[in-house]
Amino acid sequence: MANVGKRFAAAKAAFDGKAEVSVEEAVALVKSNAKAKFDETVDIVFALGVDPRHADQMVRGVVALPNGTGKTVRVAVFARDAKAEEATAAGADIVGAEDLMESIQQGNLDFDRCVATPDMMPIVGRLGKILGPRNLMPNPRVGTVTMDIKAAVEAAKGGEVQFKAEKAGVVHAGIGKASFDEAKLAENVKAIIAAVNKARPSGAKGTYIKKIALSSTMGPGVTLDIASATAE
């Protein structure tokens, strides 16, 4: 087993005996033990009772966190003419069409969210093998294929978080920074729990949310009491 640092060991000791706690207690524990030299991201992980290999068990959605993520989001937009101008005015970092496609094919992926107008999808579709595995493929279900480019760019910049069940039904997302006050972090946690709970697919059987854990980038995790977390 690999050696752990003194800071991580101390944080882990503080978490000993702490399990199935409330959102507020989990936030307080994670925040008080995030002592890295940088502003750590606070992450949430869900273990869901779904098999995303089946279409009727896929969990995917988007949530606007009430207090943002604290992260600077770079947005790429596939659009032409007036819509390209709209994207630039809204604050998009990269705007283009065939030129953007070629840039991505060459390995330039310096962005966190990709948005497209519907007419651009034949071009974007050629990038499926590149954007898909990185969860960057524009999708109308989460509002990233749209004619309302301004709203999509502003939402991405303002703290909107996309989530998707990966292998073994795991959903992972960053929901803020350790520098946020506890009340704001707790609000963000509750918002994404509500969104994931609401996104329960028709094919999910039995227990849907099996486990929820909260951690900081460099710290250990603490599990939440699911009943109280999903009741709010």
Secondary structure as the mmCIF struct_conf table of DSSP 4:
data_model
#
loop_
_struct_conf.conf_type_id
_struct_conf.id
_struct_conf.beg_label_comp_id
_struct_conf.beg_label_asym_id
_struct_conf.beg_label_seq_id
_struct_conf.end_label_comp_id
_struct_conf.end_label_asym_id
_struct_conf.end_label_seq_id
HELX_RH_AL_P HELX_RH_AL_P1 LYS A 6 PHE A 15
TURN_TY1_P TURN_TY1_P1 ASP A 16 GLY A 17
BEND BEND1 GLU A 20 GLU A 20
STRN STRN1 VAL A 21 VAL A 21
HELX_RH_AL_P HELX_RH_AL_P2 VAL A 23 SER A 32
TURN_TY1_P TURN_TY1_P2 ASN A 33 ASN A 33
BEND BEND2 ALA A 36 PHE A 38
HELX_LH_PP_P HELX_LH_PP_P1 GLU A 40 GLU A 40
STRN STRN2 THR A 41 LEU A 48
BEND BEND3 GLY A 49 GLY A 49
TURN_TY1_P TURN_TY1_P3 PRO A 52 ARG A 53
BEND BEND4 HIS A 54 HIS A 54
HELX_RH_3T_P HELX_RH_3T_P1 ALA A 55 GLN A 57
STRN STRN3 ARG A 60 ALA A 64
TURN_TY1_P TURN_TY1_P4 PRO A 66 ASN A 67
BEND BEND5 GLY A 70 GLY A 70
HELX_LH_PP_P HELX_LH_PP_P2 THR A 72 ARG A 74
STRN STRN4 VAL A 75 PHE A 78
HELX_RH_AL_P HELX_RH_AL_P3 ASP A 81 ALA A 90
TURN_TY1_P TURN_TY1_P5 GLY A 91 GLY A 91
BEND BEND6 ASP A 93 ASP A 93
STRN STRN5 ILE A 94 GLY A 96
BEND BEND7 ALA A 97 ALA A 97
HELX_RH_AL_P HELX_RH_AL_P4 GLU A 98 GLN A 105
TURN_TY1_P TURN_TY1_P6 GLN A 106 GLY A 107
BEND BEND8 ASP A 112 ASP A 112
STRN STRN6 ARG A 113 ALA A 116
HELX_RH_3T_P HELX_RH_3T_P2 PRO A 118 MET A 120
HELX_RH_AL_P HELX_RH_AL_P5 MET A 121 VAL A 124
HELX_RH_3T_P HELX_RH_3T_P3 GLY A 125 LEU A 127
HELX_RH_AL_P HELX_RH_AL_P6 GLY A 128 LEU A 131
HELX_RH_3T_P HELX_RH_3T_P4 GLY A 132 ARG A 134
TURN_TY1_P TURN_TY1_P7 ASN A 135 ASN A 135
BEND BEND9 MET A 137 MET A 137
HELX_RH_3T_P HELX_RH_3T_P5 PRO A 140 VAL A 142
TURN_TY1_P TURN_TY1_P8 GLY A 143 GLY A 143
STRN STRN7 VAL A 145 VAL A 145
BEND BEND10 MET A 147 MET A 147
HELX_RH_AL_P HELX_RH_AL_P7 ILE A 149 LYS A 157
TURN_TY1_P TURN_TY1_P9 GLY A 158 GLY A 159
STRN STRN8 GLU A 160 LYS A 164
HELX_RH_3T_P HELX_RH_3T_P6 LYS A 167 GLY A 169
STRN STRN9 VAL A 170 LYS A 177
TURN_TY1_P TURN_TY1_P10 ALA A 178 SER A 179
BEND BEND11 PHE A 180 PHE A 180
HELX_RH_AL_P HELX_RH_AL_P8 GLU A 182 LYS A 198
TURN_TY1_P TURN_TY1_P11 ALA A 199 ALA A 199
TURN_TY1_P TURN_TY1_P12 SER A 202 GLY A 203
BEND BEND12 GLY A 206 GLY A 206
BEND BEND13 TYR A 208 TYR A 208
STRN STRN10 ILE A 209 SER A 216
TURN_TY1_P TURN_TY1_P13 THR A 217 MET A 218
BEND BEND14 GLY A 219 GLY A 219
STRN STRN11 GLY A 221 THR A 223
STRN STRN12 LEU A 224 LEU A 224
HELX_RH_AL_P HELX_RH_AL_P9 ILE A 226 ALA A 231
#
